[in-house]
Structure formats: C-alpha cells, structure tokens
Amino acid sequence: MTRPTNLNLALLFTFLTTAALAQPDRWQQRVEYTMDIDMDVSAHQFKGKQKLVYYNNSPDTLTKVFYHLYFNAFQPGSSMDVRSRTIADPDRRVMDRIYHLKDDQIGYQKINGLKQDGKVLSYAVEGTVLEVNLAKPILPKSKVTFDMEFEAQVPLQIRRSGWANKEGVEYSMAQWYPKMAEYDYEGWHADPYVGREFYAPWGDFNVNITIDSAYMIGGSGYLQNPEQIGKGYAKPGTTIKRPKGGKLTWQFKAQNVHDFMWAADPDYLHDVAQVPGGPALHFFYQGDTLVENWKELQGIAVKAFDFLNKNFGKYPYDKFAVVQGGDGGMEYPMSTLITGHRSVRSLVGVTVHEALHSWYQGVLGTNESLYPWMDEGFTDYATQITMHYLFDGPSGGNYINPLEGSYRSYFSLAQSGLEEPMSTHSDHYNTNRAYGSAAYSKGAVSQHQLSYVIGHETFMRGLRRYFDTWKMKHPNMNDYIRIQEKNSGLELDWYYEYFVNSTKTIDYGIKSVEEQGEQTNVTLERIEKMPMPIELYLEYADGSKELFYIPLDLMRGVKEHDDPSIPRTILTDWPWTHPYYTFSIPKKPKDIRYMEIDPTQRMADTDRTNQSYPWRSAVEAEGEVVNK
C-alpha cells in the first residue's frame, strides 16, 4: 500500500471540503421593509414611503427586479376582471363587479419615485407587475437598498382587500403595498394577480401606519408603541399617553414573515386569549356582530392551538390575530381576515383553517401558485382532523372518516369530466371548480390516503418532520415526498406521479370468492389505472377478525400496522402491471361472515359497491361503516 503524502492529504482535504460545500441547500432571498403610511380615510387613499433592503443570496447576478402591485387588479379591463367575466364559472364574489367600479372605487398603486442605492431607476408597469431596470446588477451574495415613494387608492372591497366589506368593516388591507416578487432556484415568480395564491421572500417588516385616531388596527406584527395607542394592546394599568391631534401612528414590527396585513375599523372590539406555552390570540370584531359567538370562539381557539402545536409542529410566533374583514377567510402571516356573522362552529372552522395556513403557507411557504394543493390541501386535511377533535370527540368504536366530505367532493370532480392534474398552476385551471376541488378536496384526500399507504402514526411523524425540516425554506413536492420516504422506509414517487401529475383514478373490487377443499380462494381486481396497496378486512363466523395486507411492489416495503388489535397477515407484493391478485384463506366460505377492502375508507376508491363480500347493492354500500 502506498502511504499518502502531505500533498495527497492536502488534496484529499480540499476535495472533501469542496464536496461538503457543494452539498445542495435551499438558499433564500431576504427582504427588510421599512414603510411609513399616511392614510386619508375620507378619500380611501394613502401615501407611502418604502425602504427595502434586498439580499441576493442566490448564485445568480440579477439585472432586473419585479414588484407586485396587487391593487391594480381592481380596475376595469384588468386581467382579474377579464378572467372573471370570461371563465365558465366565475367566483360569485367577483363576477363583473370590477368592471363596474367607478373612478373613486378602483384600486391602484402608483410609483412616484424609485432609487437603487441612491440612483434613480427606470421602470414599467404591466398591470399588477412593476418591472424595474437596475442601475447596477445585484451580484451574488450581496445586498442593495431600494427607496420608493408611492401612493395608492384602496378599492371598494371585492376580493380580500378593500374598504367597506359586506359586513361593514371599513378597511381590509391585504396586498396593499408594492411587494418584491420571489426569486428562487426556478427564477423569478412575477405572476400577475389574476385570481389566487401568493409567493414571496421572507424578511422583516417595520410598518408605521398613521390613521385617524378613531380607528382600531389589528393584523400582522407586534405593536411597538402600545403605551401611546392603548385600545387593548397595553398591559392592564398602563397609563396611555396619546399624542395630540386627529391621527395616531401605529408602529408595528414583524420578523421572519413574507407578508404584512392590517385591518382598521372604528367599531372593533379587541380581546386577547393566551395559549398556554403558545401565542397570545388577538380577536378584532365589530361590537354589533355576534358578540356571544366571538366570545365563545376564543376559548375554543386556545384549545385548537394547543392541539395544532402538538400534532403539526410548533407555531413559531408569539401572536396570532383573528380579524373580522375581507370576504370570507384568507390567511396572512400571524393573522387572518374572516367574515364574522357566523355560528360558533363556522367561526371555529374558518379560524382553524386560516390559522393552519400559518403552518403550510406562512412558515413552510411553498409556492402555492405552483403547488396550491400543498397549501390548501394540507391545510384542509389538518383542519378536518382538528375539527373532528374539537367537536366530534371519540368515535365510540366506530371508525368515522373525518375527511368524508373531501372524498365526496373529489369523487364528484373525478366523475364530472372537468378534472385537471393537481400539478396545474393555480391560475391556469380551466374552471374554478376544477381548481377548488383539486387544491382543497383532492389535496386533503392525498394526505389522508397517504396515511393509508404508510400508516397513520408514521404519516403524522413525517408531517411534523416535514414542518421542522423545511420551515422557512419554500419546499416543493419532492422535498415532501423525500421526507415521507425517509420516514416510512417506502418508495412513494409512484403515488404522486399518479395522484398529483395525472387524473387516473382508483377502483378495486372483490372479483370472486371460491371454495377449494378446506380453503377459500379470493381474487381481487384492479379495475381503474392507479395501483395501490390493499388491506382486506375479514370477520369470521366465530367472531374473530383478521386483516390481509397486500403491499404494492412499487413501494419496496411494508407499512406499519395501524391497528395491532386485529391480527395481520402480510401477503406477497401485488405487481402494478397485474389486474388480478388471487390468494387463499385457510377457511371455507361458510366460515367467513364478511370481508371488505379498506374498511377505513381512506383509499379514494371511486366505486365502493364492489369492495365487500357478501356483495352489496349501491344503496347498502353508501355510507356504511365497519364496527371494528
């Protein structure tokens, strides 16, 4: 053996060091906003100054940057307006309302000046996108400072943002400032504001809002001057020293967020409820709304946040604000806008859903334009699990699928002829129905069904590991797949190729049950194209139970057993190419009282009438639950 020389060792060390440095990592652009806003509530307009320190942490040299000017969508002839008037099934909240806005009702964001490190820049406005030509390229691993002066008119509330929402809340200030677009490993994401979903770099916000002193403000961030504001922000017993004059300046700070929302109304009430070991929950709602329901919401929301922290990962901020406003429910960092004239359960449902976006949109920050199901679907799944915990409680021995509504919605879409793959960009679905059912319902089903594929406890561990591993890093679909593969020890690429990138469906049935001597031969059939592992549940005449588990060959392994109280027999793999699978049970058919494929109904099988034996009619199969 040749002994290594010092030179060889040095070269080896250099190689290993270089290899280590070359390991893939998800670099992140960073923004630091300082904004001063002066609001004219009589005209629904404001003037603003924005200082933006932009960190180019990418390996690329940037010669342009792009800002979003979201308020420009609320003008007749905008892309959002035309899309809404030409799509087959327009959002009923929008319809042709933008087209009929008057000059004092439209939205706009006008740039009055823009500099890069003190040098004046040229730019062009294309609808809701500001394209900026840089005075000097932004080199990799460097930063620049942009100084902007702008003015804006708040649109009459139509979609998310605006003044005078349908419940009378004065201002819902979402997407209200010129916002730097995201640049990531796929390049710029300067998507025009057409319908839905947002994507932006993380950073810090220092926002000073000057507004008529009669108004209460709630939203993102921590108030820095509560002793000057009061209004429920200051500690009990604090002497409030408000500046003289007709306006107050609210000073907010938010760190490690990718957006900043605020809402204002002179009739807001402001309550605070503390989650033990978690955030302070702030509630802003009008005094003439359903006050009793909002009061009851607060205690349930505390219980909900405790459940979310334990099951889906730790919420990383010290505050969350539930604010009446907007046009339904919409998520923002550390806050949400919801409509408030609701029953208690409806208030809880929308609050839980929008709060859970803080996990999947706020903290993980997936590009929801490209992967809307990874935000809406994951959120919807966790919402229904949480609502089941809050309201339905233990199932008393009968399995209840808390995602049953999502399955029905997905089945309806799959049978409608309108379905498109979940990999479709959120703005480019042909219909709003196809988008909604795919992103929300099928996205939620994809999660619950994955718990069938890899086992529920394994799935939940993976979900928390995904959150902890990829928070603040904009994960994509493959990042999630790899976490669940490592977590389960199974291959899962096939699952997403079928369920996300195609519209192929699942349908398995019991084809035949035949006696052969002292045993029973059972033949199962894959009728539709998507392959799956199979669980076949049996009840015998003597009252005993058994589960036959057939792994799919593409998985390269066996999932954990969800219910160890029922003995499980593991059979040989079912090759995905084979439409039929036959195995033997060492009992005669007369000794078998009942058998059923997937008794928990987590597999999204589009025809459940052929999944049990003795065979049942469609009416008998509908909604039946196996008593385990």
Salt bridges, closest charged atoms under 4 A:
GLU32 OE2 - ARG30 NE 3.48
ASP38 OD1 - LYS247 NZ 2.63
ASP81 OD1 - ARG85 NE 2.89
ASP91 OD2 - ARG93 NH2 2.94
ASP91 OD2 - ARG159 NE 3.46
ASP96 OD2 - HIS100 NE2 3.17
GLU131 OE2 - LYS64 NZ 2.50
GLU167 OE2 - HIS341 ND1 3.83
GLU182 OE2 - HIS474 NE2 2.72
ASP184 OD1 - HIS189 NE2 2.81
ASP191 OD2 - HIS425 NE2 3.57
ASP204 OD2 - ARG30 NH2 2.71
ASP259 OD2 - LYS179 NZ 3.30
ASP271 OD2 - LYS295 NZ 2.85
ASP306 OD2 - LYS310 NZ 3.12
ASP327 OD2 - ARG93 NE 3.99
ASP327 OD2 - ARG159 NH1 2.74
GLU331 OE1 - HIS357 NE2 3.36
ASP375 OD1 - HIS357 ND1 2.72
GLU376 OE1 - HIS353 NE2 3.52
GLU376 OE1 - HIS357 NE2 3.12
ASP380 OD1 - HIS353 ND1 3.36
ASP392 OD2 - HIS388 ND1 3.34
GLU404 OE2 - ARG408 NH1 3.18
GLU419 OE2 - LYS442 NZ 2.83
ASP479 OD2 - ARG26 NH1 2.97
GLU485 OE1 - ARG482 NH1 2.55
GLU518 OE2 - LYS588 NZ 3.53
GLU535 OE2 - LYS559 NZ 2.86
GLU539 OE1 - ARG593 NH2 3.26
GLU560 OE1 - ARG461 NH2 3.85
ASP562 OD2 - LYS559 NZ 3.19
ASP562 OD2 - ARG602 NH2 2.70
ASP563 OD2 - LYS628 NZ 3.61
ASP591 OD1 - LYS590 NZ 3.38
GLU624 OE1 - ARG616 NH1 2.90
